[in-house]
Amino acid sequence: MLKRFYCMRCEIMPFYAVRVGRKPGIYETWKECQLQVEGYPDARYKKFKCSEEANNFLSQNDSRTSIVNILGVKKTTSFKIKEADKSHNGFKSTLNMKFIERIDFPTAPVVYSDGCCLSNGSNFAVGGVGVYWGPYHPKNVSEYLDVEQPTNQKAELVAACRALETAIEMNLPEVELRTDSMYTIKAMTEWIQNWESNGWKNSSGGNVVNKEEMLRLSELCAKISVTWVHIPGHKGVYGNEQADQLANQGAQKII
């Protein structure tokens, strides 16, 4: 007769330990665990037979924070939070947006967006947008910038829009959007408030450029909590480099 030996600490039911996910903890079914990790970048989870081993897994220090810091993300103790009621074209909402400069450990799923414009400023300019969630992620985006008079700034705004659209499609309540475009961040967290109150006129009295893209991004921000994080471009930050590559590939696609 084949004899089976079990550890006295092991229970019959499996234990799914989620160390990094939407809600870390121990779950009794894969379905519960899957809800916490599916679509969550760099999720950390594992199946155990022993509740003690599952708890040990949860208590381990995760190296993700140090990896993020090593990649060159700017660290500072300062941060800014902007919240404001918005109304335009009959659309009313309360924007729940934050702009932070310090990164220790993300509290929401992370997505990178980037836009590019080849031959920027010329009549032959073509643009592309890239959105990077993770390796082979189904929501990664590489698209041609289908707009009139493409520019780098317009590409950055559209890329951020596509990032939020994919996050909303995944039913995420919040997201950390990392971009190397300070123009996009300031437009959404600071400038747009003054422009709306001034009838979309800039300080010189002229029309604000990229109004349509900003209104589109503003409406998306009303549907999901956004934490804006600025990262240095072309400095070896892996997610940013991947988004940049997707954007450049998109610029070369034929509509």
N, C-alpha and C positions, 0 to 999 in steps of 0.2 A: 504494500500500500504506500502510495506517495504521501509523505507527510509535509504539511505546510507549516512554517513557523512565522509567527507574527510578533512584531514588537508590541509590548503591552501598552505603549503610549499611543498606538495607532488606532484610529477609529475606522469604522466601515465606510462611512461617507467621505467623499473627497472634500478638500478645502482649497479654495481658490484665493490666493493672497495677491492683492493689488497694492504694490508699493508706490507706483506712480500711475495715476489715472485721474478720471474725473472725481472720484470719491474713493480714496485709499481705504482698504479694510479687507476683511475676510468674508468670502461669499461661499454659499453651499452649493450653488449650481453654476454651470458654465454660462447659462443665459444671463444671470445676474452679473457675472464677471465681465462678460462680453460688452454689456452696456457701459461699463466703466472704462474699457480700454480700446474698443474699436474706433478707429479714426483719431485716437489721441496720440500725437507724436511722441515717440520715445517712451511708450508705456512700459512699465516694469510689473510683470505678474508671473505667477507660477502655481502649478497644481501640486498639492501635498496630500498625503494620507494622514499625517499627524497634525493636529491643531498646534502642537508645540513648535513643530518645524515651521508652520505657516507664520506663527507669531515671531519666530526668530528672523524669518525673511523680512517681515515688516520692519523690524527694529534695526536692520542693517543700514548703514549710511550709504546713500546713493551718490555716485560720482558725477551725476549730471550737472550739478551746480559748478563744480570746478571745471568741467569741460566747457561750459558756456563761457566762463570767465577767461579761460585760456584762449578761446577763439577771438578775443579782442573786443567783446562787447563792453562799451563804456560803463564804468562803475562810478557812481557818485552817491552821496547821501541825499542829494536834492531830488525833488520830484514835483510835478505840477499836475493838478487835477482841474479839469474844466467840465462844467455841466451847465446847460442852458436850454431854455424853451425855444423851439424853432417854429416858424410859420412861413411858408412860401407856397405860392400857387395853390392855396387852399389846403395845403398839407401841413398838419400840425403834429408835433411830436415833442417828446422830451429826450434830448440826446444824452445818452449815458456813455460818455467818452472820457478816457484818462490818457494823459501823456506822461510817461515816466522815463527817466534817464538811468535809473539804477535797476540792475537785474541781479537777483540772488537765486531765486528759484521760481519759475513760472507757476502761476496759480490757475492758468487757463491753457487750453490747447494753443500751440504756437504755429503761426504760418508766416512765410516770407513772401513778399511781393516785390516785383521789380519791373520797370519799364525801360525801353530803349528806343532810340530813334537814329537810324543810320542816315548819314548825310543831313543831320539836323540843321534846319534853317534854309535849306535849298528847295528848289522845285521838285527835286528827285527824292525827297525824304520819305522813308518808309519806317514804320514802327512796329514794335511787338511788345507783348505783355507776358510776364511769367509769374506763376504762383506755385510755391513749393511747400508741400506739407510733409513730405518724407519720401524715402526711396520707393519708387513704383506705386506711390499712393494714387488711387483712382481719381482723386480730386485735384491733382497737379494740373496746371494749365500752361499751355504754350500756344499763343494765338497771335494772329496778325492784328495790328491796330487799325481797325476799320473806321477811321474818322477822316474828316477833311483837315488838311494842313497839319499833319502829325508833328508833334514836338516831344522832346524828352519829358517835359512837365506833364503834358497831356497823357503820355504813356504811363507815367507813374500814378496818376490819378485813376486811370482805367484799370491798371493792375491791382490797385488797392480795392477797387470796386469788385473785381472778379474774385479776389481773396475773400471778401465778406460774403459775396453771393454763394461761394462754395461752403463757407461756414454755416450760413443759414440753411442751405440744402441739407446739411448734416444735422440740423436741429440743435446746434450748439448754442447755449445761452450766452456764452462769452468767448472771447478769443483775444490772443495777444498777437498783434500784427506788427511784424518787424520789417522796416523799410529803411533804405539809405537816403530816402528823399525827405529832407527836413521841410521842403516846400509843401509836400502833402500833409505832413503832420501839423505844421503851423496853420495851413489853410483850414484844416478841420477843427483845430482846438483854439485858435485865436482869431484869425483874420475874417473868417466867414461871418462872425457875429457883427462886425463893423460893416462889412460889405452889404449884408442884408438890410441893416438899418439905414444905410446910405443909398439904397436903391441900386446896389451893385455898381457903385462908382468907386474908383480908387482915389488915393490922396490927390492925384493930379486932375481929378474930374473926369477921367476917361473911363470907358467900360472895362470891367474886370474880365480878364481873359480866362478861358476854361470854365466859364460859369456853368454850362450844362453838366460837365463832368463833376464839378463840385456839388451841384444839387443832387445828382445821382448818388454820389458817395455819402452825402449828408442823410439822404433818405434811408440808405442801407444802415448807417450808424444808429438810426432810430430803432432798428429792429433787433439789434444785438449789442451787448456791452463790449466795447472795444478798448483795449489797452494798447496805446501806440508806443512803440519802442524804436528809437533811432539807432541804427547800427552803421559803422563805417563801411562804405562801399569799396570793393576791390581790395580788401585787406585780409582775405583768406577766411572770412566767416563762411563756413560751409553752406548753410542754408541760403545765404545771400548770393553766393557764387552759383548755386544751383538755380535759383530764381533768375539770375542774370543770364545764365545759359539758356533757360527756357524762353526768356524774352527775345534773345537774339535768334533763336531757332524760329520763333513765331514771326519775326520780322522778315524772314526769308520764305515764308509760306505764301502760296498763291491762293487768293480768295476763290 
